[in-house]
């Protein structure tokens, strides 16, 4: 089971300037308190990358805005309870790194709690949500990587563009789920 956590301290419309050092201090404090309890109870803590992946938002530094910075989360602790909620679309929005290489590395290490199976076109600040079978990411290659590494987790069809019909969200999710199922069955 995975839980999201936020260490930004930025809620609502107003915020104070918070440095990257303070953000790292906060996450270290948080993980030092929570990871032992998570381990005791068989819980895997997973962190979502910053979305949108920008180094600063509302005058506060962000920690997981690049693949290199996101990887630092696992350097904090080698606890089996410390891991990623790997959002493929958010990683694709980032200006650095290779999503498939990142997926391969961390799925092989067993550090991914679950995956948002999502595709985007473009990079920050010019990107947009697209259907799972469009554009920048090779989703079939992602499934091959997960099969090779015996990934035991789940894939979530994260946001897809709404369709023009009576149930736009449901139709979009059905499309994504069907595509994911077809890839899994084929590969």
Order of alpha helices (4+ residues) and beta strands (2+ residues): beta-alpha-beta-beta-beta-alpha-beta-alpha-alpha-beta-beta-beta-alpha-beta-alpha
